[in-house]
């Protein structure tokens, strides 16, 4: 298993590795050093990932630091020692996928969020746009696809330069980092637009993992509980956190907010009487108790909320958070509030609507029912085993 080191990528990989280990497989996880202890606590083997730059790649003379090809070469001793039957690499980890090809080892891809591959007639991934409702709208997205393909071709050319350095044949695929054998899409089907799914792509459901953490004391009373769970990597000024605490200070709700160790000047945050603010918390404790989750739209947080049947207010900060937010709105499981409107007033209005209109909780409950009936980790592990055994 190889994963990018942000929690949203590392945690699903750890969840899958744990499921594989429980089924009697030998597993080693290659990711950032920060996750060594939690991984080893599970009885899994850990390998620290090499740092490298992917796109655009640094100069081949080494002046810009190691490239994906360099990192793939550095993995050779691990391949010789461990002799894997299959490599599962996160969609952002190019080097292990390249190393697998060099070693002649089968590979699969873990996509820990919504499927990012473009389909003609649908909006581009991460634009945060609803699917078109008319033929004219679909035609417009098809025409715009030419611009997207130009960027994808450039990325393919840069990837091929790394492949050639490793003695691999150039690829013709526009999404060359994704395995054509098996791609596990670790999201809820309720968040996926209807599309033509390629062979080998499986929407398996979210893969959950969290580091154990003691329960916290909740605000007293029985009013609805609102969980504010900002990103662990974005919004270090705490704009979402501060605006939510101010906006809900006089509302008939209880608020639990966490900084996730990512907000500058945490000591300056003074929660109102109906709220508590902590540096970290356990989603296992808070999600089932919450009536609403407010977040930036990190896929892991949104997936945990929906798996618990909790509607979500997404205030996207960057990148694919906008896509997650618009999928939440499209699915009816919550609302999407553009980051420019992350202010006390709009957050208060959105919270009132989400708590008063029962349809949001109903759609979130339907997603939770699907999650409860599908063991995503075990199912994914079974697919990985079959891919490893296939000829």
N, C-alpha and C positions, 0 to 999 in steps of 0.2 A: 504494500500500500504506500502511495506517495501523495502528499497533500501540501498545498500552499498553507502557510502558517497562520493566517487569520482564523479566528475561532469558527467563523461561518464555513470555512473549508476544512479545517482540521477536525472539528468535532464529528461531522458526518463520516469522515474517513475512519476515525477511531471507532464509531458505532459499528461500521461495517466490519472492521478488523476484529472487534470483540465478538461479533456474531460468527465470523469464520473460525475464530479460535475456539469458541464454545462447541462448534461442530467437529472439532478434532483436527483442524488444519494448523499448520505452522505458519505464522504471520510475522512479518517485520514491517514496522511503519517508519517511513522516511519523511520527516517534517522538521519544523523549527525546534531548536533546542528548548524553547520555553515549555514544550509539552512533554519533555522526557519523563518527568516524575509521574504525571497522571497516567501516561501510557505504561510505564513499567509497573505501576501499582495494579494494573489490570493483568499482569503476568505476560504482557506482550513485549516483544523485542523492539528496541528503538534504534534508529540510525539518524544522526543529525544531517539535515539537508545542506548541500552546497549552495551558497549564494551566487546568483548569476542574473544577468539582464537578458530579457527575451526580445522584445520588440520596441524600438529598432535595435538590432543586435549591435554590440560594440565592435570596433574595428578588429579585424582578425589578428593584428599584431599584438594584441593583449593590452593596449594602452587604455582601453575603457573597462578593464576588468574581465572576469570570465564570462563566456557565452554559454548558451544551452549545450552546445557541442562539448565544451570543456567540462561542464558539469556531468554530462553523460559519460564522458571518458572516466571521470573521477568515480563513477559508480561501478566500474569494472570489478574492483576487488570484492564489493558486496555481492555482485552476481556470481562470481567464482566461488565465494564462500557459502552463500545461501542456496544457490541453484534453484531459483523460483520456477514453478510451472506456469505462473501467470503474474503479470504486473498490472495492478489497478492504479491508474494515475488520475489525480484530480484534473479537471479541465484546464487549470492554470499551470500545471507542472509539466512542462515540455520535456525536460531532460530525462526523467525516468522512462517516458514513452519512447524516446529516441534510443536510450540504452537498451530497452527491451528488444527493439528491432535489430540493433547491432548484435545482440546475443542470440537472436533467433527465438525469443520467448514471446508467447502470445500475450496480448495486452487488452485491457478493457479501460473504459473511461468512466469516472464518477463525476456527474454534474450535480453539485449540491444546491441547485436552485432551479428556476424555470428554464426550460429548454431554449437556448439562445440562437439556434440555427434559423435563419430567415426562410420563410416560405412566401413565394410571390403572392401579392395581393393582401398580405398582412403587414402591420406596422413593423418597423425595424426594432429589434430587441434593444431595451434600455432607453427608448424614446419616451416611454410612458404614455402611449396613445391607445385609445380604444380601437378594436377592429372596425373596419368600414362597414357601413350598413347598405351601401348601394354599389352597383356595378361601376359607377364613375369613381367612387372612392377606391375600390379595389384596383381599377386601372391606374389611378394616380400612384398608388404604392408600387405597382409593377414597374411603372416608368422610373420611379425613384430608385428602384432596385439596381439600376445600372451604376449609379454612383456608389452604392454599397459594394457591389461586386468589384469595382475598381480598387477599393480599399482592401478587400479580401484577397485580391490577386497580389497586391503588394505584400501583404502578410505571408502569402504562400511563397512568394519569391524569396523573402527573408528566411522563412523556414527551410526552404530548399537549399539555401546557401549553407545552413548548418548541417543538413542531411548530407550534402556532398562532402563536407569536411569529414564526416564519419564514414564515408564510403557507401552511403545509402542512395538508392535511386530517388530522383525527384518525385514528388507526389503531384498528382493533378487535382486533388481534392481541395476545395476552397476552405474547408474546415479540417486541415490536415492533422490537427492535434487530437481529434476525436476518433476513437477506434470504430472501424466498420464491423467489428465482431460483436461487441457489446458496449452499449452506453447506458448507464444507470442514471435516470433522471430522478433525483431525490426530492420531489415536490408532490403536493397534493394534486390529483387530476382536476379538482375544482378550480385550480388556478391556471390551467392550460387552455388556450383557445383551441377550438376544433381545428384539426389540421390533418394532413396526410403524413402519418408517422413512418419514417424509414425502417427497413428491416434491421433488427438488432438493437433498436432503441426501446427501452422499457421504462415507463413511468412507475416507479416502485413505491413512492410515498417518502415522507421525510425520514431521515436517519438521525435519531436523537442521542445526544450524549451531553452530560454536564459534569463538571467537577463537583463532588459532594461539598455542601456548605451548610452550616447550622441554620436552623429556622430562625426567623426574626420575629419580634413582637409586632403584631398588626395594630393599627389604630383601633381603639375601642368602638363598639357599636355594631349595628347591623345594616347600615346604609351601604349602597353599592360600593364595591372596592375597585378603584382604578389603579392599574399598574403602569407606571411610566418606566419604560425600559429602553433607554437610548442605545445607540451603537457603541460598540467597544472600540471603534476606530475612527469615527467621524464626529463632527460638532464638538471639539474640545472646549469651546466657550460655554457649552451647556445651554444653548439657545432654546432647544426644545424643553429641557428640564425646567428652566427658569420660567418660561412662558406658561407651561402647564401648571406649575405650582401657583403662580399668580392668578391664572385664569380660573382655577377651580377652588380658590381659597374660600369662597363664600357659597359654594355649591353644596347640595345635600349628598355629598359623597365622602368616602374615605380614600386617601391617596397614599400609595407606597411608591416611592421613586428611588431609583438607584443610579449612581454616577458611573458604575462599571469601571471605576478607576480611570476614567477618561475625561474628567472635567477639570479644567484649570480653576484654581481658587475655590476648591470644594468647601473650605471653611466659611466662605462668604454666603453659602446657600443656607438660608434660614427658612425651613418649611413652615407653612401656616399651621394653625391649630388642628386642622383635619388631616394632616399629612405627616409622614415620616420619610426621611431621606437617608439612605445607607450607601455604603461604597460597593456592596456586592450582595447578591441574594440568590436563593435557589428557585429556579423556575418550577421545579417540582412542587414546591410549597405554594408559590404565588399564583401560578396559572390556574389551577383548579378553583382557587378562591376568588378570582377576579371576575368582574362583570364587564370589564373593558381593558384592553391593552393599548397604550399609546407608545409608538416607537418610530424610528426612522425608516423602517422597512427592510432591515436586515432579514434575509430569508429565514434564517434559523429561528429568530424571535417570532416572526409571523407564523411559521409552521407550528411552533410550540403552542401559540395562542389558539390556532384553529384546531389543533389536535385535542385541545382541552375544551373546545366549543365556545371560545370567547371571541366576540367581535373585536375588530381592530381599527384604530385610527392611525394611518400611516402619514408621516410628514417626511418625505424623501429628502435625503441630504445630497447624495451623489450617485452616479452610475446606475447600476441595476436596481437600486432602491426605488427609482421612479417606475420601473417596470413592475416590481412587486406591488407598489401602491396602486397602480392602475388595475392590476389583476384582482386585488382585494375589492376595489370598487365594482369592477365588472362582474365578479362572482356574487356580489351582494353580501359578502361577509364583513363589510366595514366601509370606511370612507377613506379617500385620498385627499390630503390637504397639501397643496404645493408649499415648498419650504419657505417661499417668500411670504406666505401667510401664517407662518409659525409665530403667532402672537397670541396674547391672552384671550382676546375677544373671539377670533375664529375657533380656537381650541375649545373654548367654553361652549360655543354654539354647536360644534360638531359632537361634543360629549353629550350634550342634552339630547340631540337627535338620536345618537346611537343607543342611548339608554332608554329612550322613550318609545322608539319604533321597534316592535318586537321581531320584525322580519330579519333584522341583522343577526340577532341571536339565533333565530331559526336556521338561517343559512350556515352560520358557524357550527351549529349543532349537527347539521347534516355532514359537514366536513369531518367533524369529530367522530361521527358514526362510521364513516368510511375508514378513518384511521384506526379505530378500535377493531374493525373487522379484518384488517390487513396488517400482518406482522412484516413491516417493511424490511427490517434488518435480516430476518430469517429468509424472506423471499429473495432479497438481494444476494445473500450468501449462497443460496442454492443456484442462482443464475451464474454467479462467479465460478462455482465449482464445475458446473456444466461447461462453461467456456474454457476452463483449465483442462478438462478431460477431453474436449473435442479434438478431432484430428485436424 
